[in-house]
Amino acid sequence: MSLSAPIVIDTPRLRIESAAVRHASLHPAFFARNREHFAPWEPPRPAGLETLAYWEGQLERAQAEFAEGREARFVVFERGAAEPQLVARANFSQMFRGPFQSCVLGYQIDRVFEGRGLMREALAACIDFMFGELRLHRIQAAYRIENARSARLLARLGFDYIGVAREYLFIDGAWRDHVLVALNNPGFDSAAFAATGAPSS
């Protein structure tokens, strides 16, 4: 499939789109209103995170890297909302092919949308795309030990426990331990991959 064309995924409650420059104007307010909400879980914020110019540049790069097959970033909206508001983001970065066929998942949800199962609905659809359309073999994720919500969410999505990475990321003023988890693609055609060196089409 062409990764240069916009991707749209509809679920019962959500519309998920591949992140693009046209979404830049929604990001500054998303990060401003969730500044305290995200603080315990995120690395230090880069300068300009809550500005339009920053996100125009970031999303232009995201479009290019998506087209090159290096990462896949998605933005999530409620279907039928009167005004578009960014509900959540899902990022599949560090996408490596060859014998690895893997990537790393990160995600954020606006605090006002928590507790409704929307992040799970969005991630389930995005994971289906990454496994079904991009045919990756494995997705890894990490969360702070204290992040009970992420622990429950990833367990419900089927991620398996790998272990604890000590002082994994610098977050909220200190190096923080993280739990590592991973999900393997149950439909990955290992025989075809072994024969051709590429995922089956």
N, C-alpha and C positions, 0 to 999 in steps of 0.2 A: 504494500500500500504506500501511497505518497504521504510523506510526513511534512510536505510543504503546504498542504491544504489544511484549513482549520478542522479540528476534531470536535464533534459535539456528541455527548452521551446523555441520554435522558433516562432517568429513573422515576419511580412513582412520584417522588416529591421534589426532585432536583434536576437542574440542567447543569452539566459539567462541560466546560470548554477548555481546549488547549490554550494556555496563557499567551496573550498577544498584546501588542502595544495599545490596542483599542481598550484594554482593561486598565490602563495605567491610572486613570483618574479615580478609580475606586480604591486603590491601595493606600494612599496617604491617610484617609479617614479610618480605614480598617485597622491600621497599625496604631493610629493615635488613640482610638477609643479602646484598644486592647493593650495599651502600654503596660499597665500594672498586671493585667491578666497573663500576659506572655512572659513577664520578667523572670519568674522562677525557672523557666524551662528553656530559655533561649540564650545563646552567646551574646556578648555585648553588641548593641545595635550599631551598624555603620552610620556614619554621618549622612544626613539627608534622607533617612529612611521614610520620613513622613512628608516628603516633597514629591511633586509630580515629575520633576526632571529626573530624579533618581529612578523612579519606576519606568519612565519611558526608556531609559537606558537599559535597565535590568530586563525588561520584557522584550526589547529588541534583541538582546543577547539570547534570551530564552527561546524566542522563535527560531533564531539561527541554529542553536544547539539542538532543538527538537528536529529541525529539518536534517541535521547531520547525524541524528541518531545517538546523541551524546547524553541527553537528558529529556525528561518529559514533565512539564509543569502544567498543572490544571487549576482552574478557578471554578468555584462552585456557587450556584445561585438557586434560590427557591423558584420552582416553577409557578407561574401565575402571579408573581409579586407585582404590585402596582409600579414600584420603582426598583431598578436593579440595585441590589446591595450585595456586597461580597459576603457570603456565608462562611466560606472556608477555602483553604488552599491545600493542594497535595502535590508534593514534589518528589519525583523519582530521578535522583541524580547519580553521578558516578556510574553511569551505565557502561559496562564493559562486555565485549563480545568474546570471541575466541573460546577457550575452554571454560571461561568463567560464566558468561551469559547471566550477569547479575547486575543489580543496582541497589541503591540505598533510598529508603522512603523517609520523608519528613512531611509533617502536616500541621495545620493550625486551623482552629475554628473560633469564630467570634463568640465571645462569652454569652451573648444573649441567645445563641442558638444551641448551647450545650444542653444535654439531658434529653434530647428528642431522638437520638439515634441517627442524626443526619450525617455525622462524620463516618459512622460505620457504613451507611448507605453509599456515601460518596466513595469511600476507599474500596469497598467491595466492587463497585463498578470500574474504578480505575485499575484495580488489580486484574480484573477480567480482561481489560484492554491490554495491559502490559504482558499478560500471559498469552492471551488469545491472538492479539493482533501483532504485537512486537515479539512474541514468542521467547520471552526471557525464561530462564530456568529457575531463578531465585531472586527474592527480594529480602533485603535485610533492613532492620530498623533498630533504633536504640532509644531508651527513655530513662530519665532519672529514676532511681529506686523509689523516690518519694511520690512519683507520679502514678497514683492508683488508677486514674481514669485511663491513661494510656495503657497500663498493664491489662486492664479489663478489655479495652477495645481491641488490642492486638491479639489477645487470647481468643476472643470471639471470632476474629477473622481467620484463626487457624495458625497463627505464628507460633513457632516452637522456641522454647528457651534454649539459648546457647550458653550463656554465662554472664559474669559481671566484669566489665572493663573498668579498672580502677583509674580514677582521675582522667576520665575519658574526654571531657570537654570543660572549658572555662566558662562557667555560667554563674550569674548572680554573685560575682566577686570571688569565686574560688573554683578550683578544679573539682568536678563532681563525678562520682561513680555513676555508671549507666548499666542498665540491663540490656544485653544484646539478644535479639530474637530474629528468626528468619522463617520465611515461607517458601516452599518449593512448589513449582508448577506441576500439578498432578497429571496434566495432559502433555507434558513435554515428550517429544518423540526422540528418545535417546538413541534408538537404533538408526534412525535417519540421520541424526546429528553425527553419530560415529562414522557413518558411511560417507557423508558429504562435508563435514566440518561446518555445517550451517544448520540453523533450525529448520524444521520442515515447513513448507509453505502451504 
